[in-house]
Amino acid sequence: MKESIHKYFKVGTLLWMSYPRTGTVDGAVKIARDDYFDAIEVTQCKSEEERAQLKKILETSHLSVGYGAMPNLLGPKLNPNDTDEDGRKKAEEVLIKAIDEAEYLGSKGIAFLSGKWQEETKELAYSQLLKTTDAVCSYAEKKGMFVELEVFDYDIDKASLIGPSSLAARFAADVRMKHSNFGLLVDLSHIPLCHEKSADVIRTCRPYLSHFHIGNGVADPKEADFGDHHPRFGYPGGANDIEELYNYLKILKEEGFFRPEAPLFLSMEVSPKPDEDEEIVLANTKRCLNRAWAMLED
């Protein structure tokens, strides 16, 4: 593409993934100083002081802000589709609080993930997830905010209910019957872990897609880092590299997601290994995105 990617997307990165060692405040400063980024995705803060410092940085930066509530659930192992009603309510309460924190930090919404499931209670879990999402969307609606469900693997690592693209589309259609402030978040790194292709996922979920992530995962169970561990592009055994990223962007273009009038988030969900440098891994991701973008035809 001759035109800049920034015309069509709010290019961002996930703060807690890009800078897991640097920390929230210092990591946010690094991202805010980097004009490659139009957006930043944050998550729950550890203290009121950290929250206030982060808010100041975000207000100063002119970055668009997203809020990922996935760590809010994964940390305490809460399940929004828990078949135990008390467990489901705890997850719902955490997501409601996440909306308040997201609003304070300047985000127009939150993203979350579904929880683990069992085959024998799958439909009950689906109903429970609808119940949670209904409550969260209703609360967000009062604040003029949006809610997104990220599609994860269903049988490998996170083993989330949502899940394959067909079920994600069914779920989104059910939620949209009541709530227009709901959408789906698709991550390139999760597509091979769901045993699918970018074209299938994007076309199946097309009416409901509102947010995109890019990243890598290891889909081969024979590999040591098998699963959803967010390795860099080019990582040994990884399922995604420049070619897969190019194909992902190509399908997004074909399906009408290049929207200069209202750019959607396109964020990097890549994290360094313990022996890797945070800045180098982030630079790697930028290079891969730049190359994939350059390969696209106008």
N, C-alpha and C positions, 0 to 999 in steps of 0.2 A: 504494500500500500504506500502510495506517495504521501498521503495525508497522515498526520500524526494520530497515533492510537488514542491520544488524550482528547481528540475531537469526538470519539465514539464511546469511550468508557472513562469512568472514574477509576484510574489505576491505583490500587491500594495494596496494603500488606497487613497481615495479622500481627499486631504488636507482640503478643505473648508467644507467637511462633518464631518471629524473626529475631527477637532479643530475649530468649529465655534466661540468659545469664546476666545480661546488663541490667534488667529490671524495668519496671513499668515506666517510671518517670524519665530515667536516662534514655531508655529505648524510644520513648515518645519524642524526646528532644531530637534524637538522631533522625527519626522519620520526618519530623516537622521541618528540619533544616534541609532536607533532600527534596528539591523541587521536581524530581522524577515522579513523586507521589502526589496524587490528587486526593487520596482518601486514606484513612487509617481505621482499622477495626480493633476495638479494645474489648476488655472483659472486666469482670468484677475486680474491684480494688481491695487491697488488704486492710486499709485503714481510712479514716476520714481525712487525715493529712495527705495521704497519697491521692485520694480522690480529688481533693481541692487543688493540688499541684497539677494533676493531669488535666483538670478542667481549664486551668489557666493556660496551659500549653496549647490545648486544642482551640481555645478561643482566639489565641494569638495567631495561630497557624494558617487559618483559612482552609484547612483540610475538611473534606466531608467526613463525617464520623459514622461508623457502624459499630454495633455492639453484638458480640458473640456470647450467648449464654450457655454454650456447650460446657465450658469448664465449671460453671455454676452447678450443673447437674452431674457431670462425670466425677468431680472431686468427692462429693459425699455419696456417690453412687445412687442418685435419685432417678426414678423412672417415670416419665409422664404418661406412660401407658401401663403402669403397674396394675395388675389385676386385683391387688389389695387396695381398697379405697383409701385407707389412711396413707399408704405410700404414695398413691397418685396425688392426693391433696398436698402432701409435702412438696412434691415436685412443682405443682401448680403455684404454691405460695412463693417458691424460690423464683419462678419465672415472672410473677407479678412484681416482686421486688426488683428484678432485673430491669423491668420496664421503667421503674422509677429512677434507677441508677443511670440507665441509658439516656433518659430525658435530661437528667442533671448534667451529663457529659456532652450533650448536644447531638445525640443520635436521634434519628427519626424512627427508629424501630429496634427490634432485636431479632436474632436468629437463634434457633435451638435445634436439638436433635431428638429423635424418638429413642425409646429405651429397648432393652433386651426383651425377648419374647420366646414363647414355647409354642410348638405346632398345635398342641391340643387346646390352647387357649388363644389362638391367634385372632379370632374374630372378636373375642371379648377385649383383648388388648387394643384392637383397632377402635372399638367403641370407647374405651377409656382414653385413648389418645384424642379422639374427637372431643370428648368432654373437656379435657385439659385445654386443648387448642381453642375451643369455643370460649372458655372463661378468659384466656389470655388475650384473644382477639377483641373480646368485648371490653376488657379493661384498656387495652391499647387504643381502641377506637375513640374512647372518651378524651384521649390526649392527642388525637390526630396522628397516631403512630402506627407503624406497620409491623407485621409479624411474619417471619420466614422460617420454614422448616428445611434444614439441610438434609439432603439425601446421602445416607451412609451405606456401608456394606451391611448385608443381612446375615452372613454366615461365616465370616472370616475373623474379624477383629472386634469392631464395635458391636457387630451382630444386632443391629438396630432393626426395628420393625419396618421402618421406611428408610431404605429397603429398595427393592427393584423399582425401575422407573414406572412400570405398569401400576404398581400399588401406590406409588407416589402420586401419579396422575389421578387415580381414583380418589385418594384421600384429599387432594387439593380441590377436586371438583365438589366433594361433599362439604368441605369447609366453605368454599366460595358460595354455596347455596345461601349462607347466612352472613358471610363476612367478605367484603371487598378488599379489606386491608390484610390479605393473606397471600403469600406467594411461596415458591420453592427456590431453594438455593442449590445449585449443582456445582460440584467440585470435580475437576478433571482427575484428581488423584483417586477418587472413589469409583470412577467409572469402570476401570479394569477389575477392581475388587468386587464389583457387582456382576462380573462376567458379561459386561455389555460394551458397546461401542458408543462413541460420542454422538454419532448421527442418530442412533436409536433412542438414546436418553433425551437429547434435546428435542427431537421431533415428537416423542411421546408426551413429554411434559411441557411442550411449547406454550400452551395458553396460560400457564401458571408460573413461568420462570421470571424471576425478578432480581436475581443476584448470581454472580459467578465467582468461583475460586479456581485457581490453577495450582497444580502441584504434582507430586509423584508418590507412588506407592509400590510395594513389592507384592505382586500377585502370585508368584511361584512359591508354593509351600516348601520347595526344596532349598530355597534361599534362606540365609541366616536371619535377615531382617524382614521376614515375611509379615505382611500386615500393613496397617494404616499408621505409619510412623513418620510421615512427612519428610522423606529424604530429599536431598537436592536433585535437580535434573542431572542426568548422567550418572546417577548412583548405581553401583554394581547390582544387577538383578532387578533394577527398577523397571516399571511398566511404561513410564512416560519419559519422553525427551522432546527435542525440538520438533520432530515429525508429528508426534501425537498432539503437541501443543498447536502446531500449524493446522492440523485437521480439525481440532476443537474450534479454533477461531474461524476457520473456513465454514463450518456448519453454522456457527453463530451468525456469520455474515449472510449466508444463504437463507436463514430462517428469520431474518429481519431484526436482529438484535444490535445492529450498529445504528444507534439512535442519537444523532448529534443534538437533537432538540431536548432530549432527556436521557443523558448517559447513565447506564447502570454500573454498579460496582463490578470491577474485575480485579480481585485481590489475590495476592500470593500467599499460599498456605504451605510454606516450606520452612523447615527448622534444621539447624546445624546439629550434627552428631557431637558427642563430647570432645572429640579431637579435631573438630572443624571450627574455623573462624566465622563468627556471625556475619561480619561485613562481607567476607568473600562469598559465602553462600547466598546472601542477598544480591550481590553483584552478579553471581552466576544466574540467578533467576531473571534479573533484568536483561542480561545478554540473550538468554534463551527467548524471552518474550520479544525483544527487539528483532531477533533473527526470524522468528516465526511470523511476526508482523510484516517484515520486509518481503517474505516469500509470498504473501497474499497478493492476488491480482486485484487491480482497481476495478 
